[in-house]
Amino acid sequence: MLVKRYVRKKYACRAGHGVAMPELPSTLVDKGKYEPSVYAHLAVAKYGDHLPLHRLEGIYKRHGIKIPKSTMWDLLVHLDEIVAQPILAQMRCELLDGRHLQADETPVTVRIEDGKGTRTGYVWTYRWHERVLFDFTMTRQRDGPKRFLGTWDGTLQIDGYTGYDDVARTNGIVRAGCWSHARRKVLEAAERGDKDVVVLLRLIGRLFAIERALRGRRDGLSLEDGAFIALRGEVRARRSQGVLAAIGAEVARLRALRSTLPKSARGKALTYLDNQWDALTAAVDDAVLDIHNNDAERALRHVVTGRKNWMFFGSKKGGDVGARLFSLLASAKALDIDPEAYLVEVIARVNTTPASQVATLTPWAWAEEHAKTPA
């Protein structure tokens, strides 16, 4: 364990103009004994590497470092209150300034604080390219998306979950669907031996083949580059629209078969396609969008992988803190930056950064700033 001891000498002015003393290095909490690197390491260990606090306590003990898990939790709460909350508020504003979002959700177990067992909460992700935010709610009801999205009225790409219906209807949000979800329904029928859906499965596969070919023609352009978006729109109009028409005709043909039972795997796949058709075609019509929301699903894998280790959130507050710190770390991962280096610098700067300049502390602002810094 490394302990830094700071000796500060006082110097008095002989002319009686006061006493001067060097300032202490920046700490997150006034007169706190832990440096920014400790907070950053704890956050990455717990919310990046998914190590529960009791396991971290044992690891540190083996190295001669005694930090009770209750102390570690207090440090993470300070990090959340002083760093994560103001930065996440700014990140949410910037994310909702855009006209497109992808969203998804996953269940997590939450311990009830009065000790009467557990219940199921939900972690939601809202993402657009490298900008990733998580939100935590105790239910899967419509209040979660409604609270996060507020009055936002852009295009939301999601699966068929109806929990977004209310806010979409109220705000005038355009719903875009996910062809990966649609394909899974059809694939399930095929894997159960249904040969009649093979043609439909191949047609959906053709949509994805067109998208793969498009990405291969990017020539270094980003997915948000106007030239690439224009190219994708032109190719989709020329090729994908014809595939969509063929898919619609094949769905109608399968519907007419006497062997199509409503509760069969085939029937459920066709029902999904019928119910989501407007949203699925919107995903192809809008060249800004991918035809799936796999990026949002990939972001949630961070939580899904982690819950196999930490098993549950210890309380609602634990879910709220976790979602916010997950957001910082997932955005850092999407931007391919070192999360510890980012947190150390942000912790050192946060107390001296005016509220009007908090935008300089977001992961994407930090990544841009350091990309411009000469090596």
C-alpha positions in Angstrom: 0.0 0.0 0.0 1.3 3.4 -0.9 0.6 6.3 1.5 1.6 9.8 0.5 2.4 12.1 3.3 2.2 15.8 2.5 4.2 18.2 4.8 3.1 21.8 4.3 5.2 24.6 5.8 3.7 27.9 6.9 5.4 31.1 6.0 4.6 34.3 7.8 5.3 37.7 6.3 7.6 39.8 8.5 5.8 42.9 7.4 2.6 41.5 8.9 0.8 40.7 5.6 -0.4 37.3 6.7 0.6 33.6 6.5 1.0 31.6 3.3 0.8 27.8 3.0 0.8 25.5 -0.1 -2.5 24.0 -1.2 -3.2 20.3 -0.7 -3.6 18.2 -3.9 -7.1 18.0 -5.3 -9.4 15.5 -3.5 -13.0 14.7 -4.2 -14.2 15.3 -0.7 -12.8 18.3 1.3 -10.0 17.0 3.6 -10.6 13.5 2.4 -7.7 11.1 2.6 -8.3 9.2 -0.7 -6.8 10.5 -3.9 -8.7 10.5 -7.2 -7.0 7.3 -8.3 -8.6 5.4 -5.5 -12.1 6.4 -6.5 -11.4 5.7 -10.1 -9.9 2.3 -9.4 -12.9 1.3 -7.2 -15.4 2.4 -9.8 -13.7 0.5 -12.6 -13.2 -2.6 -10.5 -16.8 -2.7 -9.4 -18.7 -1.4 -12.4 -16.2 -2.2 -15.2 -14.7 -5.4 -14.1 -17.8 -6.5 -12.1 -16.0 -7.3 -8.8 -18.4 -7.2 -5.8 -17.2 -5.1 -2.9 -16.8 -8.0 -0.5 -14.5 -9.6 -3.1 -12.5 -6.4 -3.5 -12.2 -6.2 0.3 -10.6 -9.6 0.3 -8.3 -8.8 -2.5 -7.0 -5.6 -0.9 -6.6 -7.5 2.4 -4.2 -9.9 0.8 -2.1 -7.0 -0.2 -2.1 -5.5 3.3 -4.7 -2.8 2.5 -7.7 -2.6 4.9 -10.6 -0.9 3.3 -14.0 -2.2 4.6 -16.7 -2.6 2.0 -18.8 0.0 3.8 -16.1 2.5 3.2 -15.8 1.5 -0.4 -19.5 2.0 -0.9 -19.3 5.5 0.7 -16.5 6.4 -1.7 -18.7 5.3 -4.7 -21.6 7.3 -3.4 -19.4 10.4 -3.2 -18.2 9.7 -6.7 -21.8 9.4 -7.9 -23.0 12.5 -6.1 -20.1 14.8 -6.9 -19.0 13.5 -10.3 -21.5 11.2 -12.0 -24.8 13.1 -11.4 -23.8 16.4 -12.9 -22.0 14.8 -15.8 -24.9 12.4 -16.5 -27.3 15.3 -16.5 -25.2 17.0 -19.2 -24.8 13.7 -21.1 -28.6 13.2 -21.1 -29.2 16.7 -22.5 -26.6 16.2 -25.3 -28.0 12.7 -26.1 -31.6 14.1 -26.4 -30.4 16.9 -28.6 -30.1 14.4 -31.3 -33.0 13.1 -33.5 -32.3 9.4 -33.2 -32.0 7.0 -30.3 -31.7 3.3 -29.7 -33.1 1.7 -26.5 -33.4 -1.6 -24.8 -33.8 -2.9 -21.2 -32.8 -5.9 -19.1 -34.0 -7.2 -15.7 -31.9 -7.2 -12.6 -32.5 -8.5 -9.1 -32.8 -5.9 -6.4 -32.7 -6.6 -2.6 -35.6 -4.9 -0.7 -34.1 -2.6 1.8 -36.3 -3.8 4.8 -34.8 -7.2 4.4 -38.0 -8.9 3.1 -36.4 -10.6 0.1 -35.9 -9.4 -3.5 -37.8 -8.1 -6.5 -37.0 -7.4 -10.1 -35.8 -4.0 -11.3 -34.8 -3.0 -14.8 -31.7 -1.3 -16.3 -32.5 0.6 -19.5 -30.0 1.7 -22.0 -30.4 4.7 -24.4 -27.6 4.9 -27.0 -26.6 6.6 -30.1 -23.2 5.4 -31.5 -20.5 6.2 -28.8 -23.0 7.9 -26.5 -24.3 5.4 -24.0 -26.5 6.1 -21.0 -28.2 3.7 -18.5 -31.2 4.3 -16.3 -32.6 2.2 -13.5 -36.2 1.7 -12.4 -37.9 -0.6 -10.0 -40.4 -1.7 -12.6 -40.7 -2.2 -16.4 -43.6 0.1 -16.7 -44.0 3.0 -19.1 -42.9 5.6 -16.4 -39.2 4.7 -17.0 -39.0 5.7 -20.7 -41.4 8.6 -20.0 -39.2 10.0 -17.3 -36.0 9.7 -19.2 -37.2 10.9 -22.6 -39.2 13.8 -21.2 -40.6 15.8 -24.2 -38.1 14.3 -26.7 -39.8 13.6 -30.1 -37.3 12.1 -32.5 -37.0 8.5 -33.9 -36.6 5.7 -31.3 -35.3 2.4 -32.5 -36.4 -0.5 -30.2 -37.8 -4.0 -30.2 -41.6 -4.7 -30.0 -41.9 -3.9 -26.3 -45.1 -1.9 -25.6 -43.7 0.0 -22.6 -42.6 2.7 -25.0 -46.1 3.1 -26.6 -47.4 5.8 -24.2 -44.4 8.2 -24.5 -44.2 7.6 -28.3 -47.9 8.4 -28.7 -47.7 11.5 -26.3 -44.5 13.0 -27.8 -45.1 12.0 -31.4 -42.1 9.8 -31.5 -41.4 7.8 -34.6 -40.8 4.1 -33.7 -38.3 2.2 -35.8 -38.0 -1.6 -35.4 -35.2 -4.1 -35.2 -34.8 -6.7 -38.0 -32.5 -8.7 -35.7 -35.5 -9.3 -33.4 -37.7 -10.1 -36.3 -35.2 -12.6 -37.7 -34.9 -14.4 -34.4 -38.6 -15.1 -34.4 -38.4 -16.7 -37.9 -35.2 -18.5 -37.1 -36.8 -20.1 -34.0 -39.5 -21.5 -36.3 -36.9 -22.8 -38.7 -34.9 -24.5 -35.9 -38.0 -26.3 -34.9 -38.1 -27.9 -38.4 -40.5 -25.5 -40.2 -39.3 -25.7 -43.8 -42.0 -23.3 -45.0 -40.2 -20.3 -43.4 -36.9 -20.9 -45.1 -37.6 -18.5 -48.0 -38.7 -15.8 -45.5 -35.5 -16.3 -43.5 -33.4 -16.0 -46.7 -35.1 -12.7 -47.7 -34.4 -11.2 -44.2 -30.8 -12.4 -44.6 -30.6 -10.5 -47.9 -31.5 -7.3 -46.1 -28.5 -7.9 -43.7 -26.2 -8.8 -46.7 -27.0 -5.4 -48.3 -26.1 -3.6 -45.0 -22.8 -5.6 -44.7 -21.9 -4.6 -48.3 -22.7 -1.0 -47.5 -20.4 -0.9 -44.5 -17.7 -2.4 -46.7 -18.0 0.6 -49.0 -17.5 3.2 -46.2 -13.9 3.9 -47.1 -13.1 5.2 -43.6 -16.2 7.3 -43.3 -18.0 7.3 -40.0 -21.6 6.0 -39.7 -22.7 9.6 -39.1 -21.0 11.0 -42.1 -23.4 12.7 -44.5 -21.7 11.0 -47.6 -22.2 7.5 -46.1 -25.8 8.3 -45.1 -26.6 9.5 -48.6 -25.0 6.3 -50.1 -27.0 4.1 -47.7 -30.2 5.9 -48.6 -29.6 5.4 -52.4 -28.7 1.7 -52.1 -31.7 1.0 -49.8 -34.1 2.7 -52.2 -32.7 0.7 -55.1 -32.3 -2.7 -53.5 -33.7 -3.0 -50.0 -37.1 -1.7 -50.9 -37.6 -4.5 -53.3 -36.5 -7.0 -50.7 -39.1 -5.5 -48.3 -41.8 -6.0 -50.9 -40.8 -9.6 -51.3 -40.8 -10.1 -47.5 -44.3 -8.6 -47.3 -45.6 -11.0 -50.0 -44.0 -14.0 -48.4 -45.6 -13.1 -45.0 -49.0 -12.9 -46.7 -48.4 -16.3 -48.4 -47.5 -18.0 -45.2 -50.5 -16.5 -43.4 -52.7 -18.1 -46.0 -51.4 -21.6 -45.3 -53.7 -23.9 -43.4 -50.7 -25.2 -41.4 -50.0 -21.7 -40.0 -51.4 -21.9 -36.4 -51.5 -18.7 -34.3 -49.7 -20.1 -31.4 -47.0 -22.0 -33.4 -43.5 -20.6 -33.7 -44.3 -19.7 -37.3 -47.6 -18.0 -36.3 -45.8 -16.0 -33.6 -43.1 -14.9 -36.0 -45.7 -13.7 -38.6 -47.6 -11.9 -35.9 -44.5 -10.1 -34.8 -43.8 -9.0 -38.4 -47.4 -7.9 -39.0 -47.5 -5.9 -35.7 -44.1 -4.3 -36.3 -44.3 -3.8 -40.0 -44.5 0.0 -39.9 -41.6 0.2 -37.5 -39.5 -2.3 -39.4 -40.0 -0.4 -42.7 -39.2 2.8 -40.9 -35.8 1.3 -40.0 -35.1 0.8 -43.7 -36.6 4.0 -44.9 -34.4 6.2 -42.6 -30.9 6.1 -43.9 -29.5 7.5 -40.6 -30.5 4.3 -38.9 -29.1 0.8 -38.9 -31.8 -1.8 -39.6 -31.3 -3.2 -36.0 -30.7 -2.0 -32.5 -27.9 -4.4 -31.8 -25.7 -1.6 -30.5 -28.1 -1.0 -27.6 -28.2 -4.8 -26.9 -24.4 -4.9 -26.9 -24.3 -2.0 -24.4 -26.7 -4.0 -22.1 -24.3 -7.0 -22.2 -22.1 -5.1 -19.9 -24.8 -5.3 -17.3 -25.8 -8.8 -18.2 -22.2 -10.1 -17.8 -21.8 -8.2 -14.5 -24.9 -9.5 -12.8 -23.5 -13.0 -13.0 -20.8 -11.8 -10.5 -22.6 -9.3 -8.3 -25.9 -11.1 -8.5 -28.1 -8.2 -7.4 -28.3 -4.5 -6.5 -28.3 -4.1 -2.7 -31.0 -1.5 -2.8 -32.8 1.0 -5.1 -30.0 3.5 -4.4 -27.5 0.8 -5.4 -29.3 0.5 -8.8 -29.4 4.3 -9.3 -25.7 4.6 -8.5 -24.8 1.6 -10.6 -26.7 2.8 -13.6 -24.9 6.2 -13.5 -21.4 4.8 -13.1 -22.2 2.1 -15.7 -23.0 5.0 -18.1 -19.6 6.7 -17.6 -17.7 3.4 -18.1 -19.8 2.1 -21.0 -19.3 5.5 -22.8 -15.6 5.3 -22.2 -15.5 1.8 -23.6 -17.5 2.8 -26.7 -15.0 5.6 -27.2 -12.0 3.3 -26.7 -10.5 5.4 -23.9 -9.0 4.3 -20.6 -11.8 4.6 -18.0 -9.4 5.0 -15.0 -7.4 7.7 -16.7 -10.7 9.5 -17.6 -12.1 9.3 -14.1 -8.9 10.3 -12.4 -8.7 13.5 -14.4 -12.4 14.3 -14.1 -12.3 13.8 -10.4 -9.4 16.1 -10.1 -11.1 18.8 -12.2 -14.8 18.5 -11.1 -14.6 20.8 -8.0 -12.9 23.6 -9.9 -15.1 23.4 -13.0 -18.0 25.8 -13.1 -21.5 24.3 -13.8 -21.5 26.1 -17.1 -18.5 24.1 -18.3 -19.5 20.7 -17.1 -19.8 19.7 -20.8 -16.0 19.6 -20.9 -16.1 16.6 -18.5 -18.2 14.2 -20.5 -16.4 11.1 -21.8 -16.8 12.2 -25.5 -15.5 15.7 -24.6 -12.5 14.2 -22.8 -11.8 11.8 -25.7 -11.9 14.7 -28.2 -9.7 16.9 -26.0 -7.1 14.1 -25.7 -7.2 13.2 -29.3 -6.0 16.8 -30.1 -3.2 16.7 -27.5 0.2 16.0 -29.2 1.8 12.8 -28.1 
